[in-house]
C-alpha cells in the first residue's frame, strides 16, 4: 500500500532535515519515509516552492508538443531522466515512459519535419 503524505508533513520533515546533522538516509529511516521520496520533495521544493509539494487534485494535461520534446530528449539520452521530468514539469517517470510507448520512433519520423524540428528547439 502506498503511503501519501500531506503537504504540511512534507514541509515539516524538510524543515527538520535542514536543521539536523544526519545523512538523508538516516533521517529518512528514522522518520519511516523513503529516502527517494525525501530527495524528491527537496528537489520539488527547490524548483517550485510549496506549490510543488502539494498533491494535484486532478490529472495534469500536457500539450502534444511538450510530450514529443520530452520523448525526444528521453530517446536521444540528452538529459538524465530526472532532469527531463524537471525540465518539462512531468510528475513521474511512468508518465514519460507511457509517452515513449504512445509515440513510437517511426511515427515521430513520419511527422512533418518542420514540426519535429520545432519541438526540439
C-alpha positions in Angstrom: 0.0 0.0 0.0 1.3 3.4 -1.0 1.6 5.9 1.8 0.7 9.5 1.0 1.9 12.5 3.0 0.2 15.8 3.4 1.9 19.0 2.3 2.2 20.0 5.9 4.0 16.8 6.8 6.4 17.1 3.9 7.2 20.7 4.8 7.7 19.8 8.5 10.1 16.9 7.5 12.0 19.2 5.1 12.4 21.8 7.8 13.6 19.2 10.4 16.0 17.7 7.9 17.5 21.1 7.3 18.3 21.5 11.0 20.0 18.2 11.7 23.4 16.8 11.1 22.3 13.4 9.8 22.5 11.9 6.3 19.4 11.9 4.2 19.2 8.1 4.5 19.5 8.1 8.3 16.9 10.9 8.7 14.5 9.2 6.3 14.8 5.8 8.0 14.3 7.4 11.5 11.1 9.0 10.2 9.9 6.0 8.2 10.0 7.9 4.9 11.6 6.6 1.8 15.0 8.3 1.1 13.9 8.7 -2.5 10.7 10.4 -1.5 12.5 12.8 0.7 15.1 13.6 -2.0 12.2 14.2 -4.5 10.4 16.6 -2.0 13.7 18.6 -1.6 14.0 18.9 -5.4 10.4 19.8 -5.8 10.6 22.4 -3.1 13.8 23.9 -4.5 12.4 24.2 -8.0 8.8 25.3 -7.3 8.4 26.1 -3.6 5.5 25.0 -1.6 3.2 24.7 -4.6 5.3 21.8 -5.9 4.9 19.8 -2.7 1.1 19.8 -3.0 -0.6 16.8 -4.4 -2.6 17.5 -7.6 -6.3 17.5 -7.2 -6.9 16.4 -10.8 -4.9 14.8 -13.6 -2.5 17.2 -15.4 -2.8 17.6 -19.1 0.3 18.1 -21.3 0.4 19.5 -24.8 1.4 17.2 -27.6 4.4 19.4 -28.4 5.7 19.0 -24.9 5.2 15.2 -25.0 7.2 15.0 -28.2 10.0 17.1 -26.9 10.3 15.1 -23.7 10.2 11.8 -25.7 12.9 13.1 -28.0 15.1 14.0 -25.0 14.5 10.6 -23.5 15.3 8.7 -26.7 18.4 10.7 -27.5 19.7 10.5 -23.9 20.2 14.3 -24.0 19.4 14.5 -20.3 19.1 12.2 -17.3 15.5 11.0 -16.7 15.1 13.2 -13.5 16.2 16.3 -15.4 13.7 15.6 -18.2 11.0 15.4 -15.6 12.1 18.7 -14.1 12.6 20.4 -17.4 9.1 19.6 -18.7 7.4 19.6 -15.2 6.3 16.0 -15.6 5.2 14.4 -12.3 6.6 10.9 -12.8 8.8 8.7 -14.9 5.9 6.3 -15.6 4.1 9.1 -17.5 7.2 9.8 -19.6 7.6 6.0 -20.4 3.9 5.9 -21.4 4.5 8.6 -23.9 7.6 6.8 -25.3 5.2 3.8 -26.0 2.5 6.1 -27.5 4.9 7.9 -29.8 6.9 5.1 -31.5 10.1 6.2 -33.3 8.6 5.5 -36.8 5.5 7.7 -36.0 7.7 10.6 -34.9 9.9 10.1 -38.0 6.7 10.3 -40.2 5.6 13.6 -38.7 6.2 16.8 -40.6 10.0 17.5 -40.3 9.3 21.2 -39.5 7.1 20.3 -36.6 9.6 17.8 -35.2 12.5 20.3 -35.5 10.3 22.9 -33.8 9.7 20.5 -30.9 13.5 20.2 -30.3 14.5 23.9 -30.4 
